Amino acid sequence: MATNTQQGTGSGTSNRGFAGMKPERQREIASEGGRAAHASGNAHEFDSEEARRAGQKGGEAVSQNREHMATIGRKGGERSHGGTTRRTKRTDQDTGSTGSTGNAGNE
């Protein structure tokens, strides 16, 4: 009995249709669709105020999950600081000095 899957792939799925195409070809087809939608007047274009409201709404929804926010904040800190904590520069008030490195006159 024949099946609808390709023989020998072992995955049980076929490589037909849009998902089986190379990414470059998928982009070409999607781009054609976008141009057609704009040409026919069916494409939605956000104005800056509408885009701002949509972004705010999405941000509010995501920020409700405190565990998720803590996780992404931690990841951001690790990326920007290389996984290490940074020491802040000491001010004159903290140290009683000018904050120089002791290399005055070596410029």
C-alpha positions as CSV (number, residue, x, y, z in Angstrom):
1,M,0.0,0.0,0.0
2,A,1.4,3.5,-0.9
3,T,1.7,6.3,1.6
4,N,1.7,10.0,1.2
5,T,5.2,10.4,2.8
6,Q,8.5,10.3,1.0
7,Q,10.2,7.0,1.2
8,G,13.5,6.9,3.1
9,T,13.2,10.1,5.0
10,G,12.3,8.4,8.3
11,S,10.5,11.5,9.5
12,G,7.0,10.5,8.4
13,T,6.4,13.9,6.7
14,S,6.6,15.0,3.1
15,N,8.7,17.9,1.7
16,R,5.9,19.2,-0.5
17,G,4.4,22.7,-0.5
18,F,5.5,25.9,1.0
19,A,7.3,24.4,4.0
20,G,9.4,22.2,1.7
21,M,10.7,25.1,-0.3
22,K,14.1,26.8,0.2
23,P,13.9,29.9,2.4
24,E,14.8,32.2,-0.5
25,R,11.9,31.0,-2.6
26,Q,9.5,31.4,0.4
27,R,10.7,35.0,0.8
28,E,10.1,35.6,-3.0
29,I,6.5,34.3,-2.7
30,A,5.8,36.2,0.5
31,S,7.1,39.4,-1.1
32,E,4.9,39.0,-4.1
33,G,1.9,38.6,-1.8
34,G,2.8,41.7,0.1
35,R,3.2,43.7,-3.1
36,A,-0.2,42.4,-4.4
37,A,-1.9,43.3,-1.1
38,H,-0.5,46.9,-1.2
39,A,-1.5,47.3,-4.9
40,S,-5.1,46.2,-4.2
41,G,-5.4,48.3,-1.1
42,N,-5.9,45.4,1.3
43,A,-2.6,45.8,3.2
44,H,-2.8,47.3,6.6
45,E,-0.3,50.1,7.3
46,F,0.2,51.2,10.9
47,D,0.5,54.8,11.7
48,S,2.9,55.7,14.5
49,E,0.2,56.1,17.1
50,E,-1.4,52.8,16.3
51,A,2.0,51.1,16.3
52,R,2.7,52.6,19.7
53,R,-0.5,51.4,21.2
54,A,0.0,47.9,19.8
55,G,3.5,47.7,21.3
56,Q,2.3,49.0,24.6
57,K,-0.5,46.4,24.7
58,G,2.0,43.6,24.0
59,G,4.4,44.9,26.6
60,E,1.7,45.0,29.2
61,A,0.7,41.4,28.4
62,V,4.3,40.1,28.6
63,S,5.1,42.0,31.8
64,Q,2.3,40.3,33.7
65,N,4.5,37.2,33.9
66,R,7.1,38.2,36.5
67,E,9.1,35.0,36.2
68,H,9.5,35.6,32.5
69,M,10.5,39.2,33.0
70,A,13.2,38.1,35.5
71,T,14.5,35.5,33.1
72,I,14.8,37.9,30.2
73,G,16.3,40.6,32.4
74,R,18.9,38.1,33.7
75,K,19.8,37.0,30.1
76,G,20.2,40.7,29.0
77,G,22.5,41.4,31.9
78,E,24.6,38.3,31.1
79,R,24.9,39.3,27.5
80,S,25.8,42.9,28.1
81,H,28.2,42.2,31.0
82,G,29.6,39.0,29.9
83,G,28.1,37.1,32.8
84,T,30.1,39.1,35.3
85,T,29.0,41.9,37.6
86,R,30.3,45.3,36.9
87,R,31.6,47.6,39.6
88,T,30.5,51.2,39.4
89,K,33.0,54.0,39.4
90,R,33.5,55.5,42.8
91,T,32.7,59.1,43.2
92,D,34.6,61.7,45.2
93,Q,32.0,61.4,47.9
94,D,32.5,57.6,48.2
95,T,36.3,57.7,48.3
96,G,37.2,61.2,49.3
97,S,39.4,61.4,46.2
98,T,39.1,62.8,42.7
99,G,38.4,59.4,41.2
100,S,41.6,59.4,39.2
101,T,43.5,56.2,38.6
102,G,46.8,57.4,40.0
103,N,48.2,58.0,36.6
104,A,48.0,61.8,36.7
105,G,50.6,63.4,34.5
106,N,51.1,60.3,32.4
107,E,48.9,61.5,29.5
